Amino acid sequence: MRSVQFRVFTAGVVLAAVGIGAWQLVPSDGVRNDPITVGTTDTVSSLDPAGAYDAGSWALYSNVFQTLMTMRPGSDTPVPDAADSCGFVGQKLTTYECELREGLTFSNGREVTAADVKHSFDRVLEIDSEQGPKPLFATLKSVRTRGSTITFNLSSRDATFPFKVATGAGSIVDREKYPAKELRTGDGVDGSGPYVLTSFDADSRAELKPNTSYEGQASAAHVPVTIRYFQESEELERAWKSHGVDVTHREMPPKVLAGLTPGLPDIRIQESEGAEIRTLIFNVRKGSQMARKGVRKAVAAVLDRPRLANSVYHGTVDPLYSLIPQGIGGHSTPFFDAYPEPSRDRARTLLREAGVRTPVRFSLAFSVRGATKAEAEEMRRQLEDTGLFEVKLIAVPEWTTFQKGYAAGKYDAYTIGWIADFPDPDNFSQPLVGTNTSMNNGFSDKEIDELIVKTQSYGERGRASKDFKTLQRLVADEVPMVPLWQKKDYVLSREAVTGAQYLSDGTGVWRLWELNWL
């Protein structure tokens, strides 16, 4: 690894860090042991892994829970963590088996057993929370154990299952603390990860201390960490400027990020080309204005992505014209092919052909985080300037309220950010447009579902590329969503902090245990 700049190529994702220098190479001698403070605008919606499928929750999970498999920094292949070994049995890719590592204990001192692992997966399927990760386990039929062996029986071939086991959805919980049929309440966490959660306030902070009994793939945590949660990007910016945080990740204001340059005093900057995307999701249930495909297509024909990227995000995001982002296998540009230029005339024709009277009145909801308000206002301007639409904006301050609202079908359309759980195009298809999608928009398409199953069957993932491109063309034709942009990821840290580059490397794991003082 070069000391000034490094690049890791993994599954098509390019990671580049600038201004790192020798700070990576000289870890603390252990004298300084006060907490490192990390600031973010992400939200933890639930401390129970069966009840959350969002970036903020999973970032915390990767530090306090273990999974059977995990991702090494910069790697595109899962490796054992709580398991000694895992692998498919035979060539059918329908039976996956893991051998649990010996000597693991939860932070409460109780031994981790195969029964705990089975319980953890079973309850995700049984509870089936609207905000939970069950859509990720669409192929998981059952789990059985024999001694320390855990066997997963799949309903169809799924070469991506090892990746899914390595995500927050595979977090192993204590079966004596987490009910089988309902979510655990309160602020307690019993996991076996590198950190122990000592206190938590969803609106302000989480306090973590190193778990001295941790055994697994990760290195031992060096120092305590305090995570501070901010409602607005501007609040995070003020905390950074006043030295209230030592590291920031997701999300400083776009204008601030656009002005970053290497060589700024007391700042280490990591800019990575990650696979975070943002989409406009349509509620296609009966009764919603967006139940009519002609309306959805007309919206897609009007939206000006480059204008959105430049006016709101100051060039820190790139226009996106596909379900699968650039840098991930199978990427194509079907929305550009179908709608190469924003066109009022095209939209008017689509609405006329669909027999839709104008102006079309619909609601557009967004969670108040980062630049989402400015983004929503810009999209409303673009749509209403055509004279074809009247858009009612709904700003939802609380993330959990927003999730429950779109799951209940309260909004005609809503904007959602999506961060890759693992570096494979399946992560942008099954959870986003498969039946019972985590987007909860009522969309289902038999041909798309069949293609998803087909793409999962390829052990050699490159062979699925053609089917992924066909799938994306179908999505562009059905328009259950409109891709808006793909963003770079930025991590800022003080010169006194090392290891911040591991918070963003394209693998979906937030490695707080790598942080240390120089």
RODRENMI-619701 format. One record per residue (C-alpha): z, x, y. Coordinates in steps of 0.5 Angstrom, whole numbers, plus 500, padded with zeros to 3 digits. Last residue first. Layout:
ZXY;...
//
This chain:
533497516;536490515;533486509;529481507;526481500;531476497;527471502;521470498;518464499;513463494;506459494;502465492;498466498;502472501;507469506;514470506;513477502;511480509;518479512;520485507;524489513;528487519;530491524;523491528;524484529;520479525;514474526;510471520;503468521;499464517;491463518;489455518;484451515;482445519;480437519;479435512;477428512;480423507;479417502;472419504;468416498;461420499;465426502;470426496;464425491;461431494;467435493;468433485;461436484;463442487;469442483;464441477;460447479;466452480;469450473;466456469;470461474;477458471;476461464;481457461;476451463;480444461;482443468;476442471;474437466;480433467;479433475;472431473;474425470;479423475;473424480;468419476;474414475;476413483;483412485;485411492;492407494;494412500;500415496;498422498;501425492;495422488;497416483;489417481;487424483;485425490;490430493;495432488;489433482;484436487;487441492;491444487;486444482;482449486;487455484;492459488;498456487;502451491;497451496;500448503;497441505;498439512;498431513;495426518;495419517;491413517;491405516;499406517;505402513;502403506;509404503;507411501;505412509;512410511;516413506;513420508;514418515;521416515;522423511;519427516;523424522;520423529;514419527;509418532;505412531;498412535;494406536;487407536;481403539;474405536;467404537;467405544;465413543;470416547;475412543;474416537;474423540;480421545;484419539;482425535;485429541;491425542;493426534;492434535;496434541;502430537;501434531;502441535;508443531;512437528;512430530;510427523;503423525;501416524;494413526;493406527;487402527;482397531;475398530;471396536;467394534;465389528;464391521;458389517;458395513;451397516;453396523;459400522;454406519;449405524;455406530;458412526;451415526;450413534;456416536;455423532;459429531;454434528;453436521;456430518;453429510;452437509;458439514;463434510;460437503;462444505;463448499;469452496;469452488;474458488;479459494;477463499;475457504;479451503;478446497;477439500;471441504;469441511;474445515;474448522;478454523;485455525;488460530;482458535;487456541;490450536;489444541;482445545;479450540;481447533;480440535;473442539;471445533;473439528;469434532;470427529;465422530;461422523;468422519;470416523;464412521;465414514;472411514;469405517;463404512;468405506;472399508;479399506;480403512;482397516;488396511;489389508;487392501;489399500;485405502;490408507;486414510;488421510;486426516;487433513;490439514;489446510;494452508;490456504;492463507;488468511;494472513;497474520;503478519;506481526;512486527;515485534;520489537;515491543;508488542;503494538;499489535;497483539;499476539;496471544;493466539;500465536;503463543;498458544;498455537;506454538;510458533;510454526;511456521;515462519;519466524;524472523;530475527;532468530;537467536;533473539;533469546;525469545;525467538;530461539;525459545;519459541;523455535;524450540;517450543;515449536;519442535;524440530;527446529;530448522;534455522;535458515;541463515;540469510;545473506;543480505;540484499;537479494;536482487;529483485;525477483;523477475;530474472;537475472;542472478;549473477;550476484;547470487;546473494;548468500;545462503;546458509;542452511;541450518;539445523;537438522;538438514;545441514;546445509;552450506;553455501;546455497;546460492;541465492;537469487;536463483;540460478;541453480;546448482;545445489;550440493;548437499;550430497;546425492;542427486;536423484;536418479;534417472;537423468;542425473;543432476;550435475;551436468;543437466;544443471;537444474;531448473;525448478;519446475;516442481;518448485;512451482;511456476;511450471;505448475;501455475;502455467;499448467;493450470;489451463;490444462;487441456;489434455;495429454;500436454;505437449;510442453;515446448;521449450;524455445;531457446;534453439;528448438;526444444;521438446;517436452;513430453;506428455;505433461;497432464;499428470;504434472;503435479;503428480;510428478;512432484;516427488;516423495;514417491;520419486;517418479;525418476;522419469;517424470;521429474;527427470;524429464;522436467;529438469;532435462;527439458;529446462;537444461;536443454;533450453;540452456;542455462;550457461;555454466;558459472;557454478;551459480;547457474;547462468;542466464;544470459;538470454;531468457;528462455;522462450;516458453;511454449;505450452;501445447;494442450;490448451;486447445;486455443;492456439;499455442;499456450;503462453;510463455;515469455;522471456;523465460;527464467;522469470;516470466;509471470;504467473;497470474;494470481;498476484;499478491;507478490;509476483;508469481;513465477;514462470;520459467;522456474;529459477;533455483;536457489;530461493;524458490;527451492;528453499;521454500;520448496;523443500;520446507;513446504;513438501;513435494;521432494;525428489;525431483;527438486;533435489;535438495;531433499;526432505;527439507;523440513;519446516;519447523;522454521;527460524;529465519;536469521;538475517;545474515;550480516;551485511;549492515;552498511;547497505;543503506;537498509;530499506;526505509;519504507;517497510;519499517;514505516;509501519;508494519;503493525;498488522;498484515;492482512;492477506;485475503;485469498;479469493;484468487;488474490;485480494;491484497;490487504;494492507;495495514;499500518;503503512;498503507;500500500;
//
